[in-house]
Each structure stands twice: as C-alpha cells, then as structure tokens.
Amino acid sequence: MTFYSFPAGANQGQTYSTNLRIPLYLALCTVILFTVSGNSLVIISIAHFKQLHTPTNFLTLSLAVADFLLGGLVMPPSAIRTVEKCWYFGDIFCIFHSSIDLFVDLLLCITSILHLFFISVDRYYAICHPFKYKSKFTVILIKKMIFICWSLAAIYGFGMTFAEFSMKPKESILDENNYCVGSCNGIQNEVSSTISAIISFYIPGSIMVGIYVKIYMVASKQAKSLRQTSEHRNENSRKRETKAAKTLAIIVGVFLSCWSPCFFCIIINPAINFSIPSLLLEFVFWFSYTNSTFNPLIYAFFYKWFRKALKLIVLGKIYANNSCSQTVIVSQGFRLPSYSDIHVSEIKEKKFKDKLVVGRPYSLDQTADWPNMTTASIATIL
C-alpha cells in the first residue's frame, strides 16, 4: 500500500543504475503480469460457466475483480516510481495521482482484505454450521457482503486520502539521496498510520486467524468422530486431512506474510521519525501487493473446477455454442458433515447389522467410505 503526496521538491539524488533497473522492471512486470492474468482467468471462469454461478463463487469473483484492478491500475505507476525513484509526469499529474491513485490504492487493497475476511466467514459457516449455511448464505446475502466490501473500502479510502491529518509531507525528513526534483512522495503521521493499520489489517486479520483456527478444530473433531463409526481408517482419509490442514496453513500464512511487514512499517515508521530506508519500504509495500497475485492460486487454482475451466479456456472451447453450459464440476461431492452426521452414520451402521442378521447381502464394508466422503468434503471446501 503506497502513499503519495504533493511534490517534495527535494534535490536531484542518486538513481538506480541501468544494470539494476532492468532486473527490477522485469521482476515487477512479472508480478503485474501474473496478477492481471491469474485474476482475469478466475473472472472469466466464474462469469462464463453457469455451473460456477454459486453464492460462494460470486464472492471469489468479486475478490478477483479487486485484485485484477489492483494489478492493472495501481501496480504499473507504482512500478515506475519504485524503479526510477523520480516522478516524471509533472506537478499537476502528481496532484491528480496523489488524490486519485491513493484513493484507488486504498480502495482496492482494503477491498481485497475485506473479501478475504468474508470468505473466511463463508467457510466458517460451511464447516461449523452446514445446515444454517445453505439457508443463510444465499445470493442476496453474498451481494450484501460484496456491497459492504466495496462501499466500506471506498469510504475509508476517501477519508484517508482527503483528510488533512493523513498525508503531510515533511521535506526536512525526506532523504535527499533517494528523491529527485519533482518527486511525488508523502508521509503519514503517527495517528493516521496507526488508525490505518488497525482498521485495515489488525482487526480483520485477527478475526480471520481466529475463524480459521476454529474451522480446523471443528473439521478435525468431525472427521475424528465420523471415523469412529467405521472399522478402519485408511490412508486416503489421512491424506485428505493433511490436505485440509495444509490449505488452512497456506490461507492464513500467505495473508499474514504478505501484509504484516507492510502494516508494521506503517505504524513504526512515524514513531522512529521516518528512518526506515526507502528501499525497505518499497519492498514491503510490493510484497503486500503480491497477496493479490497469490489469491488466484489459493482460492481458485487449488480447486479441480478451476483447472477444468482453465483447460477449456486455453483450448478455446469457450467459443463453442452453449459452452457456458459445459460441465466443469464433474462431481459435486457430498454435503458437508455436521455433528448430527455422527448419529446418522450410527443408525446406518445399525441398519446394516440388522440386515446381516436376516441374511441380506450387505456388509459393514459398504459404510467404510462414509468418513472418507465427508472428510473429502471438508478438504474441498477449505
């Protein structure tokens, strides 16, 4: 999340050498390319195939739109400013850039974080309250969530951009070795930076971590209880549990890894008289941007339906007649387990035993896959 303000008017300073600028441009352009292309594929997949028009996928679609715009609108000018360390577009455009681009920057960054938050809430109800999930998480509710994500982010971005206490460049603090004539730089004061970090990251981030910890505990307990109704636990069940745990770890780990350094610097920098090196600040800000690059990998690439949709897109089959009705999800799987499933399974097992007594051609082996089916559902929804 990069902050801008009016031209600092600092003296001509040192710039990166050509040998360093070229690798930097290549690296940043690669990040931008993956961010834009990855999220565009998610958008096309969910928007095109009717089978993917589900409430949860609409939330993922909105997240992909935010990340796509971040990669297309915010990252390119930020890349030029990062590499060149100068503002070549004049004072007038700097004023425009300071207000509009900062607003878009804050809008899209906060929108992305809020989408991740609501996706964690969606998964919490899907795992912990499966019966309530189907009735509560309707298309109408998802639309309200999406509206909240964009509207709150817009209000917050507008306030932080145009509030006088938010952006006050201090020319005496700017490092003249790192900024040049006409540079477009800005510095947040201690109050606004602390408020920004708490509202934008620490509150939703803490809730997200708590939600995913709860999800993992409930999913593990359900899987363990369901396995007790079966005579054995096979290797497939163990692998599915491992996959679910890894997915949770990746979701929380990537989010915290990408955003924690950025918001830590936002809070600590004003407190230490803005002494954090500009190069380090640029790195942590760009590292936070990469969360939008990783989001398609975490929330879409891990799912079989996306790989199937991607294959159809690459092969050009989406241009065929009625391609939107093609089957993307081969198997819908089984519904998510709840604590009542334990009793349902016990009743089924008892019925099978009764049938065995009267000579019916059934055995308890037919229920052996019941825990595995439900555990697979847990792993899939995570």
N, C-alpha and C positions, 0 to 999 in steps of 0.2 A: 504494500500500500504506500505509494509515493506521494509526498506532499509538495506542493508548488506554491509560489507566491510571486510578487512583482519582482522585476529585475533588481538584483542586489547591487549592481554597479561596481562589482569588485574588479580588481586589476587583472590583466591578462596573466594567466597562470599556466602551469605545466599541463600538457595533454598526453594521452597515451601515444606510444609510438605506433607506427603502421604495423609492425610485426605483432603487436598486441591487439590492436583494434580489429584486425581481420579475424582472429580466432574468437574474439568477443562477439562480433557481429554474427559469425557462424553459429556460435552457441545459443545466443539469444534468438536468432531467427529459427533455429531448430525447435526451441521451446515454443515459440509462437506458432510454428507450423503444426506441431503435434497438438497444441491446444485447440487451434481452429479446426483442424481436420478430424481429430478424435471426437470433439463435441458435435461437429456437423454430422458425423456418421450416426451418433446417438439420436440427434434430432430427426434425421431422415428415416431411420429405422422405426422409431416410435410413431412418427407422424404418418408414415406411409402404410404400414401394415396394421390392418384393423384388429388383428388378434392381439396386438400390443396396446390397444386403447383401453387400458385399465387405470383405475384411480392412482395407484402407486406409480405407474409408469408416467402419468401426466406430471407428477411431482418431479420425477427424474428428468423429464423433458424440459421443464422449466429451469431446472438446475443447469442442464446442458446449454440452454439459451444464454443464461447469465455468464457461464464460463466461456461460451463462444464469443460473446460481445466483449468480454474482458480481454480475450486473446486478440480480437480484431481491432478494438478501439483504444484500449489502454496500453497494451504492451508495445506496439510499434513506436509511438512517440517517446515512450519511456526508454526504449532501447537506444534511440538516437541520443537522448540526453545522457544516458548512462555511459555510452562509449565515447562520445565526443566531449563530454564534460562542459559543453557550451550550449547556449541557446541561439540557434542561427535564424530564427524565424521572426525576430524583431520584437520590440516592446509591446506593440499593440496586440499581436497574437499571443504574447506571453500573458497579457491581462485576460484575454479570452481563454487561453489554455489554463490559467490559474483557477478560474472560476468553473468553466465548463468541464475541463478534463478532471479536475479534482472531484467535482460532483459525480461524474461518471465513474471515476475510480472508486470512490467510497460506495456509490450505489451498487456497483457490480460485485465488489468484494464482500460487502455486508449481505447482499442478496444471496451470494453463494454460501456464506456461512449459515444464514437462516435456513436455506434449503437443506443443508446437511443436518441441521438441528431437527427440522420437521421429518426428514427421512428417518432419523433415529427414533422419533416418536412413533412413526408408522410401523417400524419394525418391532418396537416395544409392544404395541397392541397386537400385532400379528402373532408374536410368540407367546406373550404372557396372558393375553385376553383374546383368544382366537374367536370365541363366539360373539363377543362385542365388536370385534374388528370388522366383520362383514357388514354389520348393521350400521356402525358408526362411520367408518371410513368410506363414504360414498363420494361420487364425483363432485357433488356440491361442496362437501367439506374440503376436499382437495383443492377446489377452486378458491375457497376462502383462505386456505393456507398459502396458496400461491399469491393471492392478492395481498395478504399480510406481509409476505416476504418482500415483495417489490415496493409496497407503499411505505412500510416502516423504514426500509433502506433508503428510499427517496427522501423521506422527511429527515432522517438522520444525516444523510449526505448533504442536503440543502442547508441544514442548520450548522453543521461543522464547516461547510465551505464559506458561508457568508457571515458567520458570527465573527465580530471584530476581535474577540479574545482568542480565537482559534489560530489564526495564521498571522504572525507578526515577525517578519524577517528582521534579523539583527545583524547589520553589516559588520559590526565590530567582532562578531563571533565567527563569521564565515572565514574559512581558511582560504587565503588568497592564492595558495599554491594549488588549490583544487577547483577554483572557479575562475571564469574568464569574463571579459566585458560582455554585458548583455545576458548574463546567466539568469536563469529563471528558477530561483530557489526560494524555499520558505521553511520556516521553523515553527513548530507548535510550542506553546508554552506548557508549563508543567501541569496546569489544571486541565486544559483541553486534552492533552495527550493521555492523562490518567483516565479521564471520563471516556475517551475514545476506546482505550484498551479494555476497560471493564465492561462497557456496554457491547462492544463489538465481538469480543473474544472470550473473556474470562467467565462471564455469566453463561452464555450458551455453551461454551466449551466444557465447563464443569458439569452442566446438566447432561450433555451428551455422553461424557465419560460415565456418569452415574447410570444413565439409561442402558448403555452397552454392558456395563458390569452386571446389572440386573438381568438383562437379556441372557447373558451367558450363564448365570446362576440358575435361572428358571429353565433354560433349554437343557442344561446338564442334568438337572433334577428330573425333568420329564423323561429324558432319554433313559436315565438310570431306572426310574420306576417302571417304564414300559418294558425294559429288558428283563425285569424280574418276572414278567408273565410268560417269558419264553424259556425254553430248556437250555439254551446256549447262546453265547454271544460270539458272533463270527467276526472275521477280520474286516468285512465291509462296513459293519457298524462302527468299528473303531476308527476306520479311515474317515467316515463321514463326520464323526465328532471332531476329529483332528482338523478337518477342513473348515468346520464351523468356527472352531476356536481361532484358526489362522485368519479367517476372514474378519472376525471381530478385531483381532490384534492389528490387522492392516488398516481397517477403517479408522480406529482410534489413533494408531501410531502415525499414520500419514498426516492426519489432520493436525495433531499436536506438533509433529516435527516441522511441518511447513509454516504454521502460524505462530508458534511460541516464540522463536527468536525475534520475529518482527515486532510483536507487541511488547516483548521485554525491552527492546531497544526504544520503542516509542515512549515507554514510561521512564526508563532510566536516563535517556539522553538529556532531557531538560534538567534533571536533578544533578547531573555532573557537568553542567554548563556546556552542553553540546560538544563534548570532547570525543565522542565515538568517531573513529575515522570514517570519512565519507565512503571509502571503498567497501568497508564492512557493512555500512548501512545499505548500500546498493545491493550487496549480496543477499542480505536477509530479506529485503523487500522483494527481490526477484524470486527468492526461494519460497516466499509466501504465494507468489503468483503461480508457482508450479503445482499448487494444490488443485488449481483448475485444469492443469494438464493431467494430473493423476486421477481426477474424478471419473472420467470415462473408463479408465482401466479398472477402477474399484467397483463402480456401481453399474457397469454395463458389460465390460469385456469379460468379467468373471462368469457371466450367465450364458448358457447354451443358446438361448433365444437370440442374443446379440450376435454370436458367432454365426448362427444360421442366417440372420438378416444381413450381416456383413458379406457373407458369401453370395447371397442373391444380388446385393448391390454391386459388388465387384464384377460379377458375371453379366451384369446388365439386364438381369431378369425382371427388374422392377419396371422396365419399359414395356413389358408384355401386357396383353389385355388381362384385366382383372388381377393384376399382380398384387394389388393391395389385399386380396383375399387369400393369398398363398399361406400355407401352414408354416408358421415359424416355430411355434411351440409344439414339438412332437408329442410330448406327454405332459399333461397338466399336473401330474403327480397326485399325491393325496393331500387332504386338508391338514392343516397344522394341528399338532396334538394339544390337548389340554389335560388338566388333571382328571377330568371325567373319563378320558380315554382309557385310563388305567382300569376303571371299573367295567367299561365296555369290553375291554380285552379279556378281563377275568370271566365275564359272562360268556363270551365266545368260547373261551377255553373250556369252561364247564359244559357248554353245549356239545362241543366236540367229544368230550369224555363220555357224556351220556350216549351219544351216537355210537361210540365204540362199544359200549356195553350191549347195545341192541344189535350189534353186528353190522352197523353202517360202514361203508368203505372210506372212512376218513381217519386221519391221524393228526396228532398234535403238531406234526411237522408242517402242516398247512398253515399254522399260525406263526411259524418261526420267523417269517419275514415281516410280521406286523411291527415290531420295534424298529426294524431297519427302514421300513417305509416312512414312518413318522420322523425318525432321525434324519432321513434324507430330506424331508420337507423342511426341517429346521435348518439344515446346512444350506438348502437352496435359498430360503428367504433371507438368510443373513448375507 
